Amino acid sequence: MIRSISIAFASLALTACVSVLPEPKAPEGLYRFGAMTETYPVEAVVAVREPEASRLFGSRVIASEDSAGALRLVRGVEWTDNATRLMQVAMLDALDDSGAGVAVALEAGAGADYELVWRGEDFTLAGTQARCALEATLMRANTRKVVAQTRATATADAAASSNASRALALAEAGRACVAEVAGFVSEKAVAADPDA
């Protein structure tokens, strides 16, 4: 009897705990990068990794740096997917198949001549300015030898101070950064020598 009463009280206590937890707020808007306006041909098969980034820069949330240098989450706006995944997809779109090669996601497991390893250094807002900084390394897939490295940066100004406008500016800065890295890959990923 005492055991039954104890279980009933424990169940009641657990139910009370659940009811006081705040419900997560749905964002007012979900944003994506959109289509890449500029594309680059590749002459070899390039495996594109998802870029590495801190959880703050690489997740679905959007962060803004205040005048004191503190990063704060922007309320009401999020990415449709992790920012790093959006960058990977944008890179795959930016490297078109008009050349002799093609870009593939590393997860596809396809044989590749090159591998793009990249890292997000900054992907934040500062007021109405959006900032993106990426560091990229192009390696030979079979030997892991570094072919070349670059650093891409881009900024974009929001048309208004609303969070939605600022998110769109950050997407624009992200696309510009990805396009810069895509141009680098297009230039450096040369076709493999058939006699090698």
N, CA, C and O of each residue as an XYZ file, in Angstrom:
784
protein
N       0.829     -1.194      0.000
C       0.000      0.000      0.000
C       0.875      1.259      0.000
O       0.650      2.188     -0.775
N       1.882      1.266      0.892
C       2.767      2.424      0.974
C       3.523      2.581     -0.344
O       3.742      3.693     -0.824
N       3.913      1.457     -0.910
C       4.639      1.492     -2.183
C       3.770      2.089     -3.290
O       4.259      2.879     -4.098
N       2.508      1.728     -3.335
C       1.578      2.257     -4.347
C       1.400      3.761     -4.179
O       1.368      4.500     -5.163
N       1.286      4.208     -2.947
C       1.127      5.643     -2.680
C       2.393      6.392     -3.085
O       2.315      7.485     -3.647
N       3.565      5.806     -2.800
C       4.837      6.435     -3.177
C       4.955      6.576     -4.685
O       5.376      7.619     -5.185
N       4.583      5.532     -5.408
C       4.636      5.576     -6.875
C       3.671      6.624     -7.411
O       4.000      7.340     -8.357
N       2.493      6.722     -6.824
C       1.504      7.715     -7.262
C       2.032      9.131     -7.042
O       1.895      9.984     -7.919
N       2.635      9.390     -5.877
C       3.204     10.714     -5.600
C       4.372     11.023     -6.538
O       4.513     12.155     -7.001
N       5.214     10.018     -6.821
C       6.338     10.216     -7.735
C       5.838     10.550     -9.139
O       6.391     11.427     -9.802
N       4.806      9.862     -9.590
C       4.215     10.138    -10.910
C       3.644     11.541    -10.958
O       3.829     12.262    -11.939
N       2.952     11.926     -9.904
C       2.371     13.259     -9.827
C       3.457     14.327     -9.829
O       3.309     15.363    -10.476
N       4.548     14.078     -9.108
C       5.655     15.041     -9.057
C       6.308     15.191    -10.423
O       6.625     16.306    -10.838
N       6.513     14.077    -11.128
C       7.108     14.137    -12.466
C       6.209     14.875    -13.443
O       6.698     15.637    -14.277
N       4.909     14.661    -13.355
C       3.962     15.349    -14.234
C       4.000     16.846    -13.973
O       3.926     17.640    -14.911
N       4.114     17.236    -12.723
C       4.171     18.655    -12.371
C       5.436     19.297    -12.918
O       5.407     20.447    -13.357
N       6.553     18.565    -12.895
C       7.807     19.104    -13.421
C       7.717     19.370    -14.916
O       8.201     20.391    -15.405
N       7.103     18.460    -15.626
C       7.002     18.599    -17.078
C       6.130     19.789    -17.446
O       6.421     20.491    -18.415
N       5.086     20.022    -16.702
C       4.149     21.078    -17.057
C       4.719     22.477    -16.849
O       4.220     23.426    -17.454
N       5.739     22.640    -16.020
C       6.287     23.975    -15.788
C       7.449     24.304    -16.725
O       7.942     25.431    -16.725
N       7.892     23.319    -17.530
C       8.975     23.611    -18.475
C       8.456     24.514    -19.584
O       7.358     24.302    -20.100
N       9.247     25.528    -19.953
C       8.776     26.413    -21.024
C       8.779     25.678    -22.362
O       9.672     24.881    -22.653
N       7.770     25.964    -23.159
C       7.699     25.357    -24.481
C       8.683     26.072    -25.407
O       8.789     27.298    -25.373
N       9.407     25.306    -26.236
C      10.328     25.966    -27.157
C       9.562     26.825    -28.159
O       8.520     26.425    -28.679
N      10.097     28.001    -28.414
C       9.429     28.920    -29.336
C       9.857     28.614    -30.756
O      11.044     28.464    -31.045
N       8.891     28.525    -31.620
C       9.184     28.293    -33.041
C       9.710     29.590    -33.636
O       9.203     30.665    -33.315
N      10.721     29.509    -34.502
C      11.228     30.734    -35.117
C      10.181     31.356    -36.039
O       9.350     30.652    -36.611
N      10.228     32.670    -36.175
C       9.299     33.376    -37.064
C       9.623     33.087    -38.526
O       8.744     33.106    -39.387
N      10.890     32.822    -38.787
C      11.280     32.553    -40.162
C      12.477     31.634    -40.235
O      13.415     31.757    -39.448
N      12.443     30.701    -41.194
C      13.571     29.824    -41.471
C      14.193     30.282    -42.777
O      13.486     30.556    -43.746
N      15.520     30.364    -42.803
C      16.208     30.904    -43.971
C      17.194     29.893    -44.539
O      17.719     29.043    -43.820
N      17.433     30.001    -45.833
C      18.398     29.163    -46.525
C      19.289     30.064    -47.360
O      19.047     31.267    -47.452
N      20.309     29.495    -47.965
C      21.229     30.291    -48.777
C      20.613     30.687    -50.108
O      20.887     31.774    -50.616
N      19.800     29.837    -50.670
C      19.253     30.088    -51.995
C      20.249     29.647    -53.061
O      21.348     29.191    -52.746
N      19.862     29.785    -54.301
C      20.684     29.320    -55.420
C      21.939     30.177    -55.583
O      21.925     31.387    -55.362
N      23.014     29.511    -55.975
C      24.265     30.220    -56.265
C      24.120     30.890    -57.630
O      23.742     30.248    -58.610
N      24.419     32.165    -57.682
C      24.270     32.903    -58.942
C      25.488     32.754    -59.841
O      25.389     32.910    -61.058
N      26.624     32.454    -59.250
C      27.857     32.296    -60.015
C      28.354     30.873    -59.843
O      28.449     30.375    -58.722
N      28.673     30.215    -60.958
C      29.170     28.843    -60.881
C      30.534     28.742    -61.560
O      30.908     29.589    -62.371
N      31.267     27.686    -61.209
C      32.632     27.496    -61.690
C      32.804     26.062    -62.182
O      32.346     25.129    -61.522
N      33.455     25.869    -63.328
C      33.693     24.509    -63.810
C      34.848     23.860    -63.064
O      35.745     24.552    -62.582
N      34.831     22.538    -62.967
C      35.954     21.803    -62.401
C      36.424     20.776    -63.426
O      35.628     20.213    -64.178
N      37.717     20.550    -63.439
C      38.317     19.636    -64.414
C      38.656     18.282    -63.805
O      39.212     17.421    -64.488
N      38.335     18.084    -62.550
C      38.627     16.835    -61.854
C      37.464     16.522    -60.919
O      36.556     17.339    -60.762
N      37.487     15.358    -60.307
C      36.452     15.001    -59.328
C      36.903     15.528    -57.965
O      37.974     15.180    -57.467
N      36.067     16.366    -57.383
C      36.378     16.988    -56.092
C      35.354     16.546    -55.057
O      34.153     16.754    -55.231
N      35.832     15.938    -53.986
C      34.968     15.555    -52.867
C      34.900     16.735    -51.904
O      35.926     17.208    -51.415
N      33.696     17.200    -51.638
C      33.485     18.376    -50.788
C      33.016     17.917    -49.412
O      31.938     17.339    -49.274
N      33.825     18.179    -48.408
C      33.434     17.889    -47.022
C      32.461     18.960    -46.533
O      32.399     20.060    -47.084
N      31.710     18.625    -45.500
C      30.954     19.651    -44.784
C      31.981     20.444    -43.988
O      32.802     19.844    -43.294
N      31.965     21.773    -44.064
C      32.992     22.529    -43.346
C      32.900     22.347    -41.834
O      31.822     22.127    -41.282
N      34.044     22.442    -41.187
C      34.087     22.419    -39.730
C      33.802     23.830    -39.229
O      34.135     24.814    -39.888
N      33.194     23.913    -38.076
C      32.911     25.223    -37.472
C      32.521     25.000    -36.023
O      32.144     23.897    -35.630
N      32.617     26.059    -35.236
C      32.144     25.964    -33.857
C      30.639     25.719    -33.884
O      29.982     26.005    -34.885
N      30.104     25.204    -32.814
C      28.673     24.929    -32.765
C      27.848     26.189    -32.991
O      26.761     26.130    -33.565
N      28.361     27.316    -32.542
C      27.617     28.561    -32.704
C      27.558     28.979    -34.169
O      26.501     29.386    -34.650
N      28.680     28.886    -34.887
C      28.711     29.303    -36.291
C      28.143     28.247    -37.224
O      27.667     28.575    -38.311
N      28.187     26.983    -36.815
C      27.823     25.908    -37.718
C      26.443     25.317    -37.519
O      26.055     24.412    -38.258
N      25.694     25.798    -36.549
C      24.385     25.212    -36.258
C      23.279     25.972    -36.988
O      23.539     26.727    -37.925
N      22.057     25.761    -36.546
C      20.906     26.411    -37.184
C      20.670     27.826    -36.666
O      19.958     28.605    -37.301
N      21.253     28.165    -35.531
C      21.013     29.486    -34.950
C      21.831     30.549    -35.678
O      22.814     30.244    -36.353
N      21.412     31.784    -35.528
C      22.117     32.929    -36.099
C      22.571     33.796    -34.933
O      21.785     34.121    -34.043
N      23.850     34.167    -34.948
C      24.417     34.941    -33.839
C      24.791     36.338    -34.304
O      25.112     36.561    -35.471
N      24.742     37.266    -33.371
C      25.112     38.650    -33.636
C      26.067     39.130    -32.544
O      25.876     38.838    -31.364
N      27.085     39.863    -32.951
C      28.058     40.391    -32.005
C      27.655     41.807    -31.618
O      27.413     42.646    -32.485
N      27.582     42.071    -30.321
C      27.217     43.418    -29.883
C      28.459     44.299    -29.779
O      29.568     43.847    -30.062
N      28.277     45.548    -29.377
C      29.385     46.510    -29.345
C      30.461     46.139    -28.321
O      31.602     46.588    -28.431
N      30.101     45.320    -27.326
C      31.072     44.880    -26.322
C      31.801     43.604    -26.748
O      32.686     43.129    -26.037
N      31.433     43.049    -27.904
C      32.083     41.835    -28.389
C      31.403     40.547    -27.966
O      31.892     39.461    -28.276
N      30.276     40.649    -27.257
C      29.540     39.454    -26.842
C      28.663     38.961    -27.986
O      28.060     39.758    -28.704
N      28.598     37.647    -28.149
C      27.740     37.054    -29.174
C      26.406     36.694    -28.559
O      26.341     36.089    -27.490
N      25.339     37.075    -29.247
C      23.985     36.788    -28.776
C      23.194     36.141    -29.908
O      23.397     36.450    -31.082
N      22.297     35.246    -29.537
C      21.459     34.606    -30.543
C      20.409     35.600    -31.027
O      19.828     36.342    -30.236
N      20.178     35.603    -32.331
C      19.163     36.479    -32.923
C      17.823     35.755    -32.816
O      17.670     34.635    -33.304
N      16.871     36.396    -32.181
C      15.575     35.764    -31.937
C      14.706     35.764    -33.191
O      14.704     36.704    -33.986
N      13.980     34.678    -33.324
C      12.959     34.618    -34.367
C      13.440     34.169    -35.732
O      12.622     33.980    -36.632
N      14.749     33.991    -35.917
C      15.261     33.554    -37.214
C      16.250     32.403    -37.027
O      17.048     32.402    -36.090
N      16.187     31.433    -37.922
C      17.102     30.284    -37.914
C      17.333     29.840    -39.346
O      16.602     30.226    -40.258
N      18.362     29.020    -39.529
C      18.606     28.393    -40.823
C      17.702     27.181    -40.968
O      17.250     26.623    -39.968
N      17.434     26.767    -42.198
C      16.618     25.578    -42.438
C      17.374     24.303    -42.069
O      16.757     23.272    -41.804
N      18.695     24.368    -42.051
C      19.554     23.237    -41.709
C      20.788     23.838    -41.035
O      20.890     25.060    -40.926
N      21.716     23.015    -40.587
C      22.953     23.551    -40.035
C      23.628     24.431    -41.077
O      23.624     24.105    -42.264
N      24.204     25.536    -40.644
C      24.860     26.467    -41.568
C      25.973     25.773    -42.354
O      26.180     26.073    -43.530
N      26.688     24.850    -41.712
C      27.766     24.146    -42.410
C      27.218     23.256    -43.521
O      27.839     23.137    -44.578
N      26.085     22.641    -43.301
C      25.466     21.814    -44.344
C      24.992     22.698    -45.497
O      25.134     22.321    -46.660
N      24.436     23.860    -45.190
C      24.010     24.789    -46.240
C      25.207     25.231    -47.079
O      25.094     25.379    -48.296
N      26.353     25.442    -46.428
C      27.566     25.831    -47.167
C      28.043     24.692    -48.062
O      28.461     24.931    -49.195
N      27.983     23.467    -47.569
C      28.400     22.327    -48.379
C      27.521     22.203    -49.630
O      28.032     22.003    -50.732
N      26.219     22.321    -49.458
C      25.295     22.224    -50.589
C      25.529     23.374    -51.565
O      25.494     23.180    -52.780
N      25.765     24.569    -51.033
C      26.051     25.719    -51.898
C      27.321     25.492    -52.705
O      27.385     25.865    -53.876
N      28.340     24.878    -52.086
C      29.587     24.587    -52.802
C      29.344     23.572    -53.916
O      29.862     23.723    -55.022
N      28.566     22.553    -53.625
C      28.248     21.557    -54.653
C      27.503     22.203    -55.822
O      27.695     21.808    -56.972
N      26.661     23.187    -55.536
C      25.958     23.915    -56.600
C      26.896     24.839    -57.367
O      26.763     25.005    -58.580
N      27.852     25.443    -56.647
C      28.755     26.417    -57.269
C      29.770     25.760    -58.197
O      30.212     26.374    -59.169
N      30.142     24.514    -57.904
C      31.082     23.786    -58.763
C      30.261     22.989    -59.771
O      29.825     21.874    -59.487
N      30.056     23.570    -60.949
C      29.172     22.923    -61.919
C      29.903     21.867    -62.739
O      31.123     21.722    -62.654
N      29.142     21.146    -63.520
C      29.700     20.048    -64.302
C      29.961     20.424    -65.759
O      29.966     19.553    -66.629
N      30.177     21.710    -66.035
C      30.461     22.126    -67.407
C      31.900     21.803    -67.815
O      32.228     21.836    -69.001
N      32.757     21.494    -66.845
C      34.125     21.076    -67.145
C      34.184     19.563    -67.276
O      33.154     18.901    -67.394
N      35.394     19.022    -67.254
C      35.574     17.569    -67.381
C      35.298     16.841    -66.071
O      35.153     15.619    -66.068
N      35.225     17.570    -64.959
C      35.041     16.951    -63.649
C      33.697     17.263    -63.039
O      32.784     17.768    -63.693
N      33.608     16.943    -61.765
C      32.363     17.142    -61.032
C      32.687     17.252    -59.541
O      33.709     16.742    -59.081
N      31.818     17.914    -58.802
C      31.945     17.980    -57.346
C      30.921     17.042    -56.730
O      29.766     17.003    -57.154
N      31.353     16.287    -55.728
C      30.465     15.348    -55.042
C      30.617     15.541    -53.539
O      31.667     15.966    -53.057
N      29.571     15.227    -52.818
C      29.655     15.269    -51.355
C      30.561     14.134    -50.890
O      30.486     13.024    -51.417
N      31.402     14.402    -49.921
C      32.322     13.396    -49.405
C      31.564     12.158    -48.930
O      32.043     11.034    -49.079
N      30.382     12.370    -48.359
C      29.589     11.270    -47.821
C      29.153     10.288    -48.910
O      28.806      9.147    -48.607
N      29.168     10.718    -50.171
C      28.757      9.839    -51.267
C      29.720      8.672    -51.437
O      29.347      7.633    -51.982
N      30.952      8.838    -50.976
C      31.929      7.763    -51.052
C      32.496      7.539    -52.443
O      33.130      6.513    -52.691
N      32.281      8.475    -53.350
C      32.795      8.338    -54.710
C      34.303      8.540    -54.732
O      34.849      9.287    -53.920
N      34.971      7.871    -55.664
C      36.400      8.094    -55.839
C      36.637      9.521    -56.329
O      35.944      9.996    -57.228
N      37.605     10.191    -55.745
C      37.847     11.592    -56.091
C      39.335     11.839    -56.305
O      40.187     11.139    -55.759
N      39.624     12.860    -57.119
C      41.002     13.286    -57.338
C      41.455     14.240    -56.236
O      42.614     14.232    -55.820
N      40.514     15.060    -55.776
C      40.817     16.079    -54.769
C      39.771     16.027    -53.661
O      38.676     15.492    -53.830
N      40.149     16.601    -52.524
C      39.219     16.734    -51.401
C      39.314     18.158    -50.873
O      40.404     18.675    -50.629
N      38.160     18.776    -50.703
C      38.114     20.121    -50.134
C      37.827     20.014    -48.644
O      36.773     19.531    -48.229
N      38.792     20.476    -47.844
C      38.646     20.525    -46.388
C      38.589     21.999    -46.030
O      39.509     22.749    -46.355
N      37.535     22.422    -45.371
C      37.389     23.845    -45.061
C      36.805     24.048    -43.684
O      36.233     23.142    -43.077
N      36.970     25.282    -43.210
C      36.580     25.601    -41.833
C      35.965     26.993    -41.788
O      36.481     27.933    -42.392
N      34.854     27.112    -41.063
C      34.212     28.412    -40.860
C      34.854     29.137    -39.698
O      34.833     28.650    -38.568
N      35.423     30.294    -39.967
C      36.048     31.095    -38.904
C      35.075     32.115    -38.332
O      35.138     32.438    -37.145
N      34.177     32.623    -39.168
C      33.207     33.621    -38.712
C      31.974     33.522    -39.596
O      32.085     33.385    -40.814
N      30.828     33.589    -38.997
C      29.572     33.623    -39.737
C      28.541     34.261    -38.816
O      27.643     33.596    -38.300
N      28.694     35.569    -38.624
C      27.893     36.298    -37.642
C      27.430     37.634    -38.216
O      27.821     38.051    -39.306
N      26.590     38.271    -37.436
C      26.133     39.625    -37.719
C      26.817     40.586    -36.762
O      27.185     40.221    -35.646
N      26.978     41.814    -37.217
C      27.433     42.905    -36.356
C      26.541     44.090    -36.697
O      26.815     44.840    -37.634
N      25.480     44.247    -35.932
C      24.486     45.257    -36.286
C      23.772     44.812    -37.554
O      23.184     43.732    -37.603
N      23.830     45.664    -38.589
C      23.191     45.309    -39.861
C      24.199     44.764    -40.875
O      23.851     44.529    -42.032
N      25.439     44.563    -40.443
C      26.439     43.986    -41.347
C      26.606     42.495    -41.081
O      26.747     42.065    -39.936
N      26.587     41.717    -42.156
C      26.802     40.274    -42.079
C      28.237     39.974    -42.458
O      28.787     40.587    -43.374
N      28.851     39.017    -41.744
C      30.258     38.687    -41.990
C      30.438     37.188    -42.145
O      29.825     36.393    -41.432
N      31.290     36.817    -43.090
C      31.620     35.415    -43.296
C      33.116     35.313    -43.548
O      33.676     36.116    -44.296
N      33.763     34.340    -42.935
C      35.182     34.061    -43.181
C      35.374     32.550    -43.195
O      34.976     31.851    -42.263
N      35.988     32.058    -44.265
C      36.241     30.632    -44.427
C      37.704     30.410    -44.743
O      38.326     31.206    -45.447
N      38.254     29.323    -44.219
C      39.609     28.902    -44.566
C      39.476     27.569    -45.287
O      38.817     26.658    -44.785
N      40.095     27.443    -46.462
C      39.931     26.235    -47.276
C      41.275     25.636    -47.655
O      42.234     26.353    -47.942
N      41.327     24.309    -47.650
C      42.508     23.558    -48.055
C      42.085     22.539    -49.101
O      41.156     21.761    -48.885
N      42.777     22.550    -50.242
C      42.528     21.571    -51.287
C      43.642     20.538    -51.222
O      44.822     20.881    -51.284
N      43.258     19.255    -51.094
C      44.239     18.179    -50.965
C      44.037     17.153    -52.070
O      42.933     16.989    -52.590
N      45.124     16.461    -52.421
C      45.016     15.291    -53.286
C      44.319     14.199    -52.473
O      44.716     13.926    -51.340
N      43.306     13.585    -53.029
C      42.531     12.600    -52.276
C      43.333     11.346    -51.967
O      43.189     10.776    -50.886
N      44.171     10.908    -52.894
C      44.874      9.636    -52.680
C      46.103      9.762    -51.790
O      46.417      8.829    -51.051
N      46.810     10.895    -51.839
C      48.041     11.052    -51.052
C      47.872     11.938    -49.834
O      48.746     11.977    -48.968
N      46.750     12.654    -49.757
C      46.475     13.631    -48.687
C      47.461     14.800    -48.721
O      47.587     15.528    -47.736
N      48.154     14.984    -49.831
C      49.099     16.085    -49.982
C      48.334     17.380    -50.222
O      47.411     17.428    -51.036
N      48.729     18.433    -49.502
C      48.078     19.734    -49.649
C      48.503     20.356    -50.975
O      49.693     20.491    -51.259
N      47.529     20.724    -51.769
C      47.775     21.358    -53.062
C      47.845     22.877    -52.896
O      48.765     23.521    -53.399
N      46.869     23.440    -52.187
C      46.816     24.893    -51.991
C      45.857     25.216    -50.855
O      44.994     24.413    -50.500
N      46.024     26.405    -50.294
C      45.141     26.893    -49.235
C      44.729     28.316    -49.565
O      45.434     29.031    -50.277
N      43.574     28.721    -49.037
C      43.112     30.091    -49.217
C      42.231     30.486    -48.040
O      41.786     29.644    -47.259
N      41.997     31.770    -47.936
C      41.067     32.307    -46.935
C      40.107     33.229    -47.678
O      40.541     34.129    -48.396
N      38.819     33.010    -47.510
C      37.798     33.814    -48.175
C      37.027     34.603    -47.135
O      36.665     34.076    -46.082
N      36.778     35.864    -47.435
C      35.970     36.702    -46.550
C      34.946     37.466    -47.380
O      35.182     37.795    -48.542
N      33.817     37.737    -46.764
C      32.773     38.511    -47.434
C      31.921     39.209    -46.391
O      31.768     38.734    -45.266
N      31.374     40.341    -46.786
C      30.425     41.052    -45.936
C      29.228     41.452    -46.795
O      29.324     41.549    -48.018
N      28.116     41.677    -46.135
C      26.912     42.159    -46.815
C      26.145     43.027    -45.832
O      26.091     42.727    -44.640
N      25.562     44.085    -46.324
C      24.781     44.976    -45.470
C      23.300     44.678    -45.620
O      22.799     44.538    -46.735
N      22.606     44.583    -44.506
C      21.166     44.325    -44.515
C      20.429     45.558    -45.019
O      20.847     46.687    -44.764
N      19.345     45.339    -45.727
C      18.542     46.445    -46.263
C      17.791     47.183    -45.155
O      17.441     48.353    -45.310
N      17.545     46.496    -44.038
C      16.841     47.095    -42.901
C      17.398     46.482    -41.622
O      18.230     45.576    -41.666
N      16.930     46.986    -40.483
C      17.453     46.484    -39.209
C      16.653     45.313    -38.654
O      16.959     44.827    -37.565
N      15.637     44.849    -39.375
C      14.843     43.722    -38.884
C      15.686     42.448    -38.888
O      16.636     42.325    -39.661
N      15.335     41.518    -38.035
C      16.069     40.260    -37.969
C      15.967     39.480    -39.277
O      16.920     38.813    -39.679
N      14.818     39.561    -39.939
C      14.641     38.874    -41.219
C      15.594     39.443    -42.269
O      16.218     38.683    -43.010
N      15.711     40.747    -42.341
C      16.602     41.390    -43.308
C      18.064     41.065    -42.988
O      18.871     40.865    -43.895
N      18.392     41.015    -41.727
C      19.758     40.687    -41.323
C      20.095     39.233    -41.676
O      21.219     38.941    -42.082
N      19.121     38.316    -41.522
C      19.336     36.913    -41.892
C      19.579     36.788    -43.388
O      20.433     36.010    -43.812
N      18.841     37.539    -44.190
C      19.037     37.518    -45.642
C      20.426     38.048    -46.017
O      21.059     37.539    -46.942
N      20.890     39.062    -45.303
C      22.237     39.593    -45.552
C      23.300     38.552    -45.194
O      24.312     38.438    -45.885
N      23.077     37.797    -44.125
C      24.038     36.767    -43.737
C      24.072     35.646    -44.784
O      25.135     35.100    -45.079
N      22.916     35.313    -45.336
C      22.876     34.321    -46.420
C      23.653     34.840    -47.633
O      24.363     34.075    -48.286
N      23.523     36.119    -47.933
C      24.259     36.722    -49.056
C      25.767     36.665    -48.814
O      26.531     36.330    -49.720
N      26.190     36.990    -47.602
C      27.621     36.930    -47.269
C      28.122     35.488    -47.352
O      29.237     35.245    -47.816
N      27.313     34.541    -46.910
C      27.684     33.132    -46.994
C      27.855     32.681    -48.437
O      28.820     31.988    -48.760
N      26.928     33.068    -49.305
C      27.035     32.716    -50.729
C      28.295     33.310    -51.350
O      28.980     32.649    -52.131
N      28.597     34.557    -50.999
C      29.789     35.218    -51.550
C      31.067     34.511    -51.095
O      31.997     34.344    -51.883
N      31.113     34.104    -49.849
C      32.268     33.377    -49.315
C      32.441     32.043    -50.030
O      33.547     31.684    -50.435
N      31.347     31.315    -50.180
C      31.375     30.014    -50.856
C      31.821     30.194    -52.302
O      32.614     29.397    -52.806
N      31.323     31.233    -52.979
C      31.703     31.482    -54.371
C      33.196     31.745    -54.492
O      33.833     31.304    -55.449
N      33.751     32.458    -53.530
C      35.194     32.739    -53.555
C      36.005     31.443    -53.424
O      37.000     31.254    -54.124
N      35.575     30.562    -52.531
C      36.260     29.279    -52.370
C      36.054     28.417    -53.613
O      36.970     27.708    -54.029
N      34.871     28.469    -54.206
C      34.605     27.693    -55.423
C      35.525     28.132    -56.561
O      36.016     27.294    -57.317
N      35.762     29.433    -56.689
C      36.689     29.933    -57.697
C      38.099     29.412    -57.470
O      38.802     29.069    -58.420
N      38.508     29.354    -56.216
C      39.813     28.812    -55.838
C      39.915     27.335    -56.228
O      40.922     26.914    -56.797
N      38.875     26.546    -55.924
C      38.871     25.121    -56.258
C      38.908     24.926    -57.769
O      39.637     24.071    -58.271
N      38.127     25.714    -58.485
C      38.090     25.619    -59.950
C      39.472     25.867    -60.557
O      39.859     25.214    -61.526
N      40.198     26.798    -59.988
C      41.533     27.134    -60.503
C      42.574     26.085    -60.139
O      43.441     25.772    -60.954
N      42.504     25.541    -58.940
C      43.567     24.660    -58.436
C      43.334     23.167    -58.699
O      44.298     22.405    -58.770
N      42.092     22.743    -58.844
C      41.800     21.318    -59.042
C      41.921     20.969    -60.518
O      40.919     20.866    -61.225
N      43.141     20.790    -60.972
C      43.390     20.494    -62.389
C      43.147     19.017    -62.657
O      43.163     18.190    -61.746
N      42.922     18.706    -63.923
C      42.674     17.311    -64.306
C      43.900     16.467    -64.027
O      45.034     16.917    -64.186
N      43.656     15.240    -63.610
C      44.759     14.307    -63.339
C      45.463     13.947    -64.633
O      44.822     13.781    -65.671
N      46.783     13.825    -64.572
C      47.574     13.454    -65.746
C      47.342     11.966    -66.036
O      47.628     11.125    -65.184
N      46.821     11.623    -67.243
C      46.523     10.219    -67.519
C      47.750      9.326    -67.533
O      47.620      8.115    -67.353
N      48.951      9.889    -67.745
C      50.173      9.095    -67.770
C      50.770      8.899    -66.388
O      51.709      8.121    -66.222
N      50.224      9.607    -65.380
C      50.791      9.534    -64.028
C      50.394      8.258    -63.342
O      50.781      8.027    -62.197
